[in-house]
Amino acid sequence: MSSKVVVSREALSRLVRLVDEEVRRLESELAVIEEELRMFEEKYGVRSDVFLEMLRGERAWSLPEGSEPDVVEWEALLEQKKRIMEKLKELDRLWRQLRDYNKY
């Protein structure tokens, strides 16, 4: 069972603007994280997906001794990237709902 909610055009416009601003903020944050990830990938000659496989024990560990501080940061960056991607996906769903609502 679905119920109908009435939202003024002004409120809908503000919601759309807020979602758009949050998407831009997250995309900017994601760009910074992706650049930091590229630096680790270049430094160690290992793609991030391969790094994750090493962390999970699915691939032999090939990072040098003393790389532990970078490993911790690299893993944290990948977790941040995952969270941001999930938020962006959710905002995309919300954006589509707002757009569809705006048709009525």
Secondary structure, 3 states (H helix, E strand, C coil): CCCCCCCCHHHHHHHHHHHHHHHHHHHHHHHHHHHHHHHHHHHHCCCHHHHHHHHCCCCCCCCCCCCHHHHHHHHHHHHHHHHHHHHHHHHHHHHHHHHHHHCC
